[in-house]
Amino acid sequence: MASPFAVFRRNRKAMIVALTVMVMFGFIFIPMLMDAMGTRQGTDPVIVSTARYGNLTQSQINQLVHRHARLVAFVRELGTAVMQAQGRGEEANKLLFHLRADESNPVPDVVRLWSLARYAQEIGMSVDNAAINDYLVQLTEKRVKPFVLDDILKRYSMRESELFELLRESLLSMGLVDAIVPSVAITTPGQRWDYFQRIRRQAKIELVPIPVKNYVGQVAEPNEAELKQFFEEHKKQPWPPASPTPGFFQPAKVRLRYIKADLEEIAEKHVTEAEVLAQYEQDKERYDRQNRPRIDLGAPDEPKTSPTSPSAPTGGSATPAPADSPATGPSAAAPSDSDPPAKPPVSGEPSAAEKQNGEAKPATESREMKEPDAASKNNGDAAAAAGDAMPAAKDNEPGKSESTSETPSTPGEKLSSAPATEESSFSRTQAPVRFASLADEPAAGGSEKADGNESPKPSGPSADGGPKEPKTEDNAKKPGESGVEPGKEQPSESPKPENGTPAGGTNAMNGDEPKPAASGSDQPAEPKTSVPETTVPPTGPTDEIKQQIRRELATRKIDELFQQVVRRLTQYRERRITEQGKVDPPDFEAWAKENNLVQINTDLLPEWELRKLELADALAESGGSFFETVFGQRLFVPTRGFDLRGSQFIWWPTEEAKPYTPKWEDDGVRKTVLDAWKLVKARDLAKQAADKLAAEARKAGKPLKEVFAGRADVEVLDPPEFTWMTAGSVAPLLSAGRLEVSAVGGVEWPGNEFMRTTFDLSPGESSVAMNQPRTFAYVIRVVDFTPSDNVLWESFTTLEYRHYAQIAANDMQAKLFGWFAQIQDAIGLKWERDYQDSPQE
């Protein structure tokens, strides 16, 4: 028999060629066939399929999530850099709001943004590089230097081309949303009236609660196929307590330990008086600056007058009351019969009573009064008091000064009213007193000089009996421009009267007797100002400064205590590595109690349970909210934060559970699904029982307490009045803050269905509604609504829409998500597999 090697030797060339062809086929063509047949989907399966944009595999979704997280981190740090450069960071915050995603499961939100960007391209939207550069200018607000932007890019290992691509997709999706928002953001007057009533109309009702769980036992057992189908429909969604839709998806959970420090308590119990005094001596100059007396000028335009003891004016022009104006306040003095005829009031000089009422009124219908000058308003406190006790306006008109404007020479002519100039407007904001040192300033050039040795020009009618020329607007509103020194323009402003002229300003030429400034005194009263007397500041810290020092020292002590926490946790992490985890974590319970701190350990909690903690409102010092740092944080790595109530926290995770979708074969899953299925089926039974009770109440036409009196199986509740929505502790009319569904006594999670049913009823009517999680059915009878429609309508027509616009925003968000769902249906987007079940990269 011939050897097989002999056959090979005779046909070696042909056999080598055949072997080569087989090897090539095995290594090249077979993988290509496997790819075509889809046999490699087990290693990189398709998670999302679309009819227009192709499919997304596991690795592609991983890449999308990773790029999205890097972009969010980049924009957040860029916004921080803008604010550090005294910018506002509004555009960065807007982009972050658009890129927001669920921390525990960001995949659905990332896929939604991806599909919106491609849909925008499909309908013709585009973003070129020039538009991206313009947008970067908006993001940085021209405040971030180029090298700072480069450092941020290097920190996240991001090339400029990658940044442009990420921003391009973000701008496409954001532009599409911005294009559709106006169509869903418009509100009609009828909708606004409905939203307004949700925060103002109060309902008084009676309730009969019917628990759904009481009817679970009446539900028949389902078959296995029906139960499995129920599980498949709801296995990919969670089931928060307030949600009516069942779900079996297990979200991310975290177990926390945190320490809380109350600043006021630490300041009281840990800071001694000796430490406060020592700190004061160490930085005495800084604290003494806060201990010096401050000038309190009081509220402007609020004259404080006395009918018995008027004081002389201290500055500006005195403003006596017009003779023909009636007394409008207790300080108004009636002219005596011996007083000479009063001169018509000068334009721009309101009476003291008018000043006290805050506005100037015309003396007669035939005269238009000018707005009071700034100096008169600023010095109204003293001038009004003096003017009330003296004769009419003939007494103290300041001397004339040169002016280019023409003024009428007869009192019968109307004086045109002109708006206040810049100088007069500015002077209104100055102190309502003038200091004596201002009298030494030189007069402005180009005007008459006031000589300190000369008597001021007499006011009132001239010597020949003709009327005196009234002040022009330049004289009335711009005393600085008139050329007359403010301190010497009127005799009432000088501390001492000159040439025997009383401070009140009498007209000696007409023989008028001076009015005494005070009872039993021949001399004018000393000018009074609202400037407090200069006193030597007290020595040592005041109580206010002591409290400030206590807070400062308490903050330092909290820093030291929290540093101890950080050191102990760092040592523990190092020991875990070296000793392979065989070491117990530090217990801070006794340490926290010793230092007047609060230490809390939590269970494994999902996000909705974490929101019940006092940490929920905390802000991390590194930036971001508590929820932005707690998920994905390394175990035993502390984060420090604070809240707006003054509490400081340091928290760290001690255990975490990754989100996952359970399988039907897992232990306990079938029982969980069965319980949920029976609870859902029992809702109809509970609602039927509630309908029967409501029918009885409608037939009786009486209050529920009377209808069901003596029924042990029926409990009637009488909750306090409530509105549909509320802003919590802040009244909704005083705040444009967040609005939420109001709490109702005896009702768990009322929800919008409960509220809509209640407020659609009329007083005396009854109906049935379920709460938001649909765990209770309620028989509702409305007793009354307050206030009346007329009162509500009057308030509605005057209240700004911004106070309740958030209700419309909630409706708009629901419309937007409905619009997103329509786009997904249009592009044929379908989830082929559960992302959490697939292998990660």
Solvent accessible surface area in square Angstrom, and as a share of the most:
residue,aa,sasa,rsa
1,M,242,1.08
2,A,69,0.53
3,S,53,0.34
4,P,100,0.63
5,F,143,0.60
6,A,21,0.16
7,V,67,0.38
8,F,87,0.36
9,R,137,0.50
10,R,165,0.60
11,N,69,0.36
12,R,122,0.44
13,K,161,0.68
14,A,72,0.55
15,M,93,0.42
16,I,96,0.49
17,V,95,0.55
18,A,53,0.41
19,L,110,0.55
20,T,68,0.39
21,V,88,0.51
22,M,131,0.59
23,V,75,0.43
24,M,94,0.42
25,F,96,0.40
26,G,30,0.29
27,F,162,0.67
28,I,86,0.44
29,F,93,0.39
30,I,73,0.37
31,P,53,0.33
32,M,117,0.52
33,L,94,0.47
34,M,81,0.36
35,D,76,0.39
36,A,88,0.68
37,M,146,0.65
38,G,25,0.24
39,T,75,0.44
40,R,133,0.49
41,Q,96,0.43
42,G,59,0.57
43,T,105,0.61
44,D,53,0.27
45,P,2,0.01
46,V,32,0.18
47,I,0,0.00
48,V,0,0.00
49,S,22,0.14
50,T,15,0.09
51,A,85,0.66
52,R,119,0.44
53,Y,48,0.18
54,G,41,0.39
55,N,76,0.39
56,L,9,0.05
57,T,26,0.15
58,Q,5,0.02
59,S,31,0.20
60,Q,82,0.36
61,I,1,0.00
62,N,20,0.10
63,Q,106,0.47
64,L,24,0.12
65,V,34,0.19
66,H,110,0.49
67,R,46,0.17
68,H,26,0.11
69,A,57,0.44
70,R,40,0.15
71,L,5,0.03
72,V,24,0.14
73,A,27,0.21
74,F,0,0.00
75,V,0,0.00
76,R,89,0.32
77,E,47,0.21
78,L,0,0.00
79,G,5,0.05
80,T,59,0.35
81,A,16,0.13
82,V,0,0.00
83,M,100,0.45
84,Q,138,0.61
85,A,36,0.28
86,Q,145,0.65
87,G,13,0.13
88,R,177,0.65
89,G,1,0.01
90,E,96,0.43
91,E,40,0.18
92,A,0,0.00
93,N,80,0.41
94,K,97,0.41
95,L,0,0.00
96,L,36,0.18
97,F,132,0.55
98,H,19,0.09
99,L,6,0.03
100,R,104,0.38
101,A,27,0.21
102,D,60,0.31
103,E,77,0.35
104,S,20,0.13
105,N,32,0.16
106,P,36,0.23
107,V,5,0.03
108,P,62,0.39
109,D,30,0.16
110,V,7,0.04
111,V,1,0.01
112,R,30,0.11
113,L,15,0.08
114,W,19,0.07
115,S,1,0.01
116,L,3,0.01
117,A,1,0.01
118,R,62,0.23
119,Y,45,0.17
120,A,0,0.00
121,Q,100,0.44
122,E,85,0.38
123,I,94,0.47
124,G,63,0.61
125,M,60,0.27
126,S,100,0.65
127,V,26,0.15
128,D,88,0.46
129,N,82,0.42
130,A,64,0.49
131,A,42,0.32
132,I,0,0.00
133,N,74,0.38
134,D,88,0.45
135,Y,14,0.05
136,L,20,0.10
137,V,68,0.39
138,Q,97,0.43
139,L,1,0.00
140,T,14,0.08
141,E,51,0.23
142,K,172,0.73
143,R,110,0.40
144,V,22,0.12
145,K,121,0.51
146,P,102,0.64
147,F,132,0.55
148,V,43,0.25
149,L,35,0.17
150,D,58,0.30
151,D,63,0.33
152,I,4,0.02
153,L,11,0.05
154,K,154,0.65
155,R,139,0.51
156,Y,57,0.22
157,S,91,0.59
158,M,9,0.04
159,R,168,0.61
160,E,110,0.49
161,S,76,0.49
162,E,28,0.12
163,L,3,0.02
164,F,39,0.16
165,E,74,0.33
166,L,12,0.06
167,L,0,0.00
168,R,52,0.19
169,E,37,0.17
170,S,8,0.05
171,L,25,0.12
172,L,3,0.01
173,S,2,0.01
174,M,13,0.06
175,G,22,0.21
176,L,7,0.03
177,V,20,0.12
178,D,67,0.34
179,A,71,0.55
180,I,40,0.20
181,V,40,0.23
182,P,76,0.48
183,S,74,0.48
184,V,26,0.15
185,A,47,0.36
186,I,129,0.65
187,T,24,0.14
188,T,70,0.41
189,P,110,0.69
190,G,51,0.49
191,Q,63,0.28
192,R,87,0.32
193,W,58,0.20
194,D,38,0.20
195,Y,9,0.03
196,F,0,0.00
197,Q,36,0.16
198,R,25,0.09
199,I,5,0.03
200,R,56,0.21
201,R,32,0.12
202,Q,70,0.31
203,A,0,0.00
204,K,53,0.23
205,I,0,0.00
206,E,12,0.05
207,L,0,0.00
208,V,2,0.01
209,P,25,0.16
210,I,15,0.07
211,P,31,0.19
212,V,0,0.00
213,K,145,0.61
214,N,93,0.48
215,Y,43,0.16
216,V,39,0.22
217,G,78,0.75
218,Q,123,0.55
219,V,20,0.12
220,A,80,0.62
221,E,116,0.52
222,P,20,0.12
223,N,94,0.48
224,E,76,0.34
225,A,76,0.59
226,E,68,0.31
227,L,1,0.00
228,K,87,0.37
229,Q,112,0.50
230,F,22,0.09
231,F,4,0.02
232,E,94,0.42
233,E,104,0.46
234,H,29,0.13
235,K,36,0.15
236,K,92,0.39
237,Q,57,0.26
238,P,50,0.31
239,W,75,0.26
240,P,39,0.24
241,P,62,0.39
242,A,16,0.13
243,S,26,0.17
244,P,50,0.32
245,T,61,0.36
246,P,8,0.05
247,G,8,0.07
248,F,10,0.04
249,F,12,0.05
250,Q,58,0.26
251,P,15,0.09
252,A,12,0.09
253,K,55,0.23
254,V,4,0.02
255,R,75,0.27
256,L,1,0.01
257,R,36,0.13
258,Y,7,0.03
259,I,0,0.00
260,K,45,0.19
261,A,0,0.00
262,D,53,0.27
263,L,34,0.17
264,E,81,0.37
265,E,61,0.28
266,I,0,0.00
267,A,2,0.02
268,E,136,0.61
269,K,122,0.52
270,H,48,0.21
271,V,6,0.04
272,T,75,0.44
273,E,73,0.33
274,A,73,0.56
275,E,66,0.30
276,V,0,0.00
277,L,76,0.38
278,A,63,0.49
279,Q,14,0.06
280,Y,4,0.02
281,E,111,0.50
282,Q,150,0.67
283,D,45,0.23
284,K,89,0.38
285,E,125,0.56
286,R,75,0.27
287,Y,0,0.00
288,D,38,0.20
289,R,125,0.46
290,Q,72,0.32
291,N,18,0.09
292,R,134,0.49
293,P,83,0.52
294,R,178,0.65
295,I,98,0.50
296,D,108,0.56
297,L,46,0.23
298,G,51,0.49
299,A,66,0.51
300,P,83,0.52
301,D,65,0.34
302,E,101,0.45
303,P,11,0.07
304,K,176,0.75
305,T,35,0.21
306,S,41,0.27
307,P,94,0.59
308,T,110,0.64
309,S,60,0.39
310,P,17,0.11
311,S,16,0.10
312,A,6,0.04
313,P,1,0.00
314,T,12,0.07
315,G,0,0.00
316,G,11,0.10
317,S,8,0.05
318,A,2,0.02
319,T,0,0.00
320,P,8,0.05
321,A,32,0.25
322,P,7,0.04
323,A,51,0.39
324,D,74,0.38
325,S,28,0.18
326,P,105,0.66
327,A,73,0.57
328,T,70,0.40
329,G,23,0.22
330,P,113,0.71
331,S,8,0.05
332,A,30,0.24
333,A,62,0.48
334,A,95,0.73
335,P,96,0.60
336,S,64,0.41
337,D,154,0.80
338,S,102,0.66
339,D,48,0.25
340,P,56,0.35
341,P,125,0.79
342,A,38,0.29
343,K,22,0.09
344,P,58,0.37
345,P,11,0.07
346,V,4,0.03
347,S,1,0.01
348,G,0,0.00
349,E,9,0.04
350,P,3,0.02
351,S,1,0.00
352,A,2,0.01
353,A,9,0.07
354,E,12,0.05
355,K,16,0.07
356,Q,76,0.34
357,N,86,0.44
358,G,58,0.56
359,E,100,0.45
360,A,39,0.30
361,K,103,0.44
362,P,82,0.52
363,A,17,0.13
364,T,59,0.34
365,E,182,0.82
366,S,78,0.50
367,R,29,0.11
368,E,87,0.39
369,M,28,0.13
370,K,17,0.07
371,E,67,0.30
372,P,9,0.06
373,D,2,0.01
374,A,1,0.01
375,A,7,0.05
376,S,0,0.00
377,K,53,0.22
378,N,16,0.08
379,N,4,0.02
380,G,4,0.04
381,D,53,0.27
382,A,12,0.09
383,A,0,0.00
384,A,0,0.00
385,A,6,0.04
386,A,4,0.03
387,G,7,0.06
388,D,10,0.05
389,A,23,0.18
390,M,37,0.17
391,P,25,0.16
392,A,17,0.13
393,A,7,0.06
394,K,7,0.03
395,D,9,0.05
396,N,16,0.08
397,E,11,0.05
398,P,7,0.04
399,G,21,0.20
400,K,87,0.37
401,S,14,0.09
402,E,110,0.49
403,S,44,0.28
404,T,138,0.80
405,S,52,0.34
406,E,169,0.76
407,T,31,0.18
408,P,23,0.14
409,S,76,0.49
410,T,66,0.38
411,P,50,0.31
412,G,68,0.65
413,E,82,0.37
414,K,124,0.53
415,L,10,0.05
416,S,90,0.58
417,S,68,0.44
418,A,34,0.26
419,P,115,0.72
420,A,33,0.26
421,T,42,0.25
422,E,157,0.70
423,E,67,0.30
424,S,1,0.00
425,S,52,0.33
426,F,132,0.55
427,S,27,0.18
428,R,61,0.22
429,T,106,0.62
430,Q,77,0.34
431,A,40,0.31
432,P,21,0.13
433,V,16,0.09
434,R,60,0.22
435,F,98,0.41
436,A,68,0.53
437,S,75,0.49
438,L,60,0.30
439,A,20,0.15
440,D,118,0.61
441,E,83,0.37
442,P,120,0.76
443,A,17,0.13
444,A,48,0.37
445,G,78,0.75
446,G,75,0.72
447,S,23,0.15
448,E,75,0.33
449,K,168,0.71
450,A,30,0.24
451,D,69,0.36
452,G,28,0.27
453,N,132,0.68
454,E,107,0.48
455,S,52,0.34
456,P,41,0.26
457,K,105,0.45
458,P,59,0.37
459,S,4,0.02
460,G,1,0.01
461,P,47,0.30
462,S,49,0.31
463,A,80,0.62
464,D,129,0.67
465,G,58,0.56
466,G,24,0.23
467,P,76,0.48
468,K,30,0.13
469,E,69,0.31
470,P,20,0.13
471,K,17,0.07
472,T,8,0.04
473,E,34,0.15
474,D,48,0.25
475,N,22,0.11
476,A,3,0.02
477,K,3,0.01
478,K,35,0.15
479,P,24,0.15
480,G,38,0.36
481,E,98,0.44
482,S,6,0.04
483,G,1,0.01
484,V,17,0.09
485,E,17,0.08
486,P,33,0.21
487,G,9,0.09
488,K,76,0.32
489,E,30,0.14
490,Q,4,0.02
491,P,23,0.15
492,S,2,0.02
493,E,19,0.09
494,S,24,0.16
495,P,72,0.45
496,K,159,0.67
497,P,47,0.30
498,E,65,0.29
499,N,99,0.51
500,G,71,0.68
501,T,28,0.16
502,P,26,0.16
503,A,9,0.07
504,G,5,0.05
505,G,3,0.03
506,T,27,0.16
507,N,1,0.01
508,A,88,0.68
509,M,119,0.53
510,N,69,0.36
511,G,57,0.54
512,D,27,0.14
513,E,146,0.65
514,P,64,0.40
515,K,96,0.41
516,P,86,0.54
517,A,11,0.08
518,A,35,0.27
519,S,111,0.72
520,G,90,0.86
521,S,42,0.27
522,D,144,0.75
523,Q,127,0.57
524,P,27,0.17
525,A,25,0.20
526,E,122,0.54
527,P,42,0.26
528,K,125,0.53
529,T,67,0.39
530,S,45,0.29
531,V,43,0.25
532,P,61,0.38
533,E,152,0.68
534,T,137,0.80
535,T,82,0.48
536,V,134,0.77
537,P,60,0.37
538,P,85,0.54
539,T,136,0.79
540,G,25,0.24
541,P,23,0.15
542,T,49,0.28
543,D,115,0.60
544,E,141,0.63
545,I,5,0.03
546,K,51,0.22
547,Q,64,0.29
548,Q,50,0.22
549,I,0,0.00
550,R,49,0.18
551,R,99,0.36
552,E,44,0.20
553,L,20,0.10
554,A,0,0.00
555,T,50,0.29
556,R,116,0.42
557,K,50,0.21
558,I,0,0.00
559,D,51,0.27
560,E,106,0.48
561,L,15,0.07
562,F,2,0.01
563,Q,91,0.40
564,Q,60,0.27
565,V,0,0.00
566,V,51,0.29
567,R,128,0.47
568,R,85,0.31
569,L,0,0.00
570,T,45,0.26
571,Q,106,0.47
572,Y,16,0.06
573,R,56,0.20
574,E,100,0.45
575,R,122,0.44
576,R,83,0.30
577,I,138,0.70
578,T,107,0.62
579,E,74,0.33
580,Q,151,0.67
581,G,41,0.39
582,K,168,0.71
583,V,23,0.13
584,D,123,0.64
585,P,66,0.41
586,P,23,0.15
587,D,89,0.46
588,F,0,0.00
589,E,108,0.49
590,A,79,0.61
591,W,35,0.12
592,A,1,0.01
593,K,165,0.70
594,E,138,0.62
595,N,24,0.12
596,N,50,0.26
597,L,12,0.06
598,V,73,0.42
599,Q,29,0.13
600,I,60,0.30
601,N,85,0.43
602,T,13,0.07
603,D,96,0.50
604,L,55,0.27
605,L,31,0.15
606,P,10,0.06
607,E,35,0.16
608,W,66,0.23
609,E,46,0.21
610,L,0,0.00
611,R,134,0.49
612,K,139,0.59
613,L,38,0.19
614,E,61,0.28
615,L,0,0.00
616,A,21,0.17
617,D,93,0.48
618,A,0,0.00
619,L,76,0.38
620,A,6,0.05
621,E,106,0.48
622,S,102,0.66
623,G,39,0.38
624,G,26,0.25
625,S,35,0.23
626,F,0,0.00
627,F,13,0.06
628,E,81,0.36
629,T,29,0.17
630,V,2,0.01
631,F,34,0.14
632,G,71,0.68
633,Q,25,0.11
634,R,175,0.64
635,L,56,0.28
636,F,14,0.06
637,V,39,0.22
638,P,29,0.18
639,T,20,0.12
640,R,46,0.17
641,G,1,0.01
642,F,82,0.34
643,D,6,0.03
644,L,164,0.81
645,R,156,0.57
646,G,39,0.38
647,S,9,0.06
648,Q,26,0.12
649,F,1,0.00
650,I,2,0.01
651,W,0,0.00
652,W,2,0.01
653,P,1,0.01
654,T,35,0.20
655,E,71,0.32
656,E,71,0.32
657,A,32,0.25
658,K,144,0.61
659,P,32,0.20
660,Y,112,0.43
661,T,7,0.04
662,P,13,0.08
663,K,115,0.49
664,W,44,0.16
665,E,137,0.61
666,D,62,0.32
667,D,148,0.77
668,G,50,0.48
669,V,15,0.09
670,R,103,0.37
671,K,136,0.58
672,T,76,0.44
673,V,0,0.00
674,L,27,0.13
675,D,73,0.38
676,A,4,0.03
677,W,21,0.07
678,K,34,0.14
679,L,42,0.21
680,V,37,0.21
681,K,88,0.37
682,A,0,0.00
683,R,23,0.09
684,D,89,0.46
685,L,52,0.26
686,A,0,0.00
687,K,70,0.30
688,Q,103,0.46
689,A,23,0.18
690,A,0,0.00
691,D,61,0.31
692,K,142,0.60
693,L,20,0.10
694,A,0,0.00
695,A,49,0.38
696,E,75,0.34
697,A,3,0.02
698,R,132,0.48
699,K,185,0.79
700,A,46,0.36
701,G,60,0.57
702,K,105,0.45
703,P,48,0.30
704,L,0,0.00
705,K,105,0.44
706,E,107,0.48
707,V,37,0.21
708,F,6,0.02
709,A,75,0.58
710,G,88,0.84
711,R,92,0.34
712,A,113,0.88
713,D,114,0.59
714,V,17,0.10
715,E,108,0.48
716,V,30,0.17
717,L,39,0.19
718,D,75,0.39
719,P,5,0.03
720,P,97,0.61
721,E,83,0.37
722,F,12,0.05
723,T,21,0.12
724,W,8,0.03
725,M,9,0.04
726,T,34,0.20
727,A,18,0.14
728,G,46,0.44
729,S,121,0.78
730,V,76,0.43
731,A,47,0.37
732,P,22,0.14
733,L,52,0.26
734,L,148,0.74
735,S,25,0.16
736,A,61,0.48
737,G,35,0.33
738,R,192,0.70
739,L,6,0.03
740,E,91,0.41
741,V,45,0.26
742,S,7,0.05
743,A,92,0.71
744,V,6,0.03
745,G,38,0.36
746,G,52,0.50
747,V,15,0.09
748,E,96,0.43
749,W,131,0.46
750,P,14,0.09
751,G,3,0.03
752,N,86,0.44
753,E,76,0.34
754,F,0,0.00
755,M,0,0.00
756,R,93,0.34
757,T,30,0.18
758,T,0,0.00
759,F,31,0.13
760,D,94,0.49
761,L,25,0.13
762,S,55,0.35
763,P,75,0.47
764,G,41,0.40
765,E,86,0.38
766,S,7,0.04
767,S,28,0.18
768,V,19,0.11
769,A,1,0.01
770,M,1,0.00
771,N,1,0.00
772,Q,76,0.34
773,P,8,0.05
774,R,66,0.24
775,T,43,0.25
776,F,39,0.16
777,A,0,0.00
778,Y,1,0.01
779,V,0,0.00
780,I,0,0.00
781,R,32,0.12
782,V,0,0.00
783,V,65,0.37
784,D,66,0.34
785,F,28,0.12
786,T,50,0.29
787,P,42,0.26
788,S,64,0.41
789,D,83,0.43
790,N,126,0.65
791,V,78,0.45
792,L,0,0.00
793,W,132,0.46
794,E,122,0.55
795,S,26,0.16
796,F,29,0.12
797,T,83,0.48
798,T,108,0.63
799,L,36,0.18
800,E,97,0.43
801,Y,52,0.20
802,R,135,0.49
803,H,20,0.09
804,Y,4,0.02
805,A,31,0.24
806,Q,49,0.22
807,I,2,0.01
808,A,12,0.09
809,A,41,0.32
810,N,60,0.31
811,D,48,0.25
812,M,44,0.20
813,Q,82,0.36
814,A,69,0.54
815,K,92,0.39
816,L,20,0.10
817,F,93,0.39
818,G,35,0.34
819,W,46,0.16
820,F,15,0.06
821,A,50,0.39
822,Q,123,0.55
823,I,7,0.04
824,Q,49,0.22
825,D,116,0.60
826,A,51,0.40
827,I,0,0.00
828,G,33,0.32
829,L,22,0.11
830,K,126,0.53
831,W,86,0.30
832,E,81,0.36
833,R,100,0.36
834,D,13,0.07
835,Y,24,0.09
836,Q,44,0.20
837,D,59,0.31
838,S,6,0.04
839,P,74,0.46
840,Q,108,0.48
841,E,157,0.70
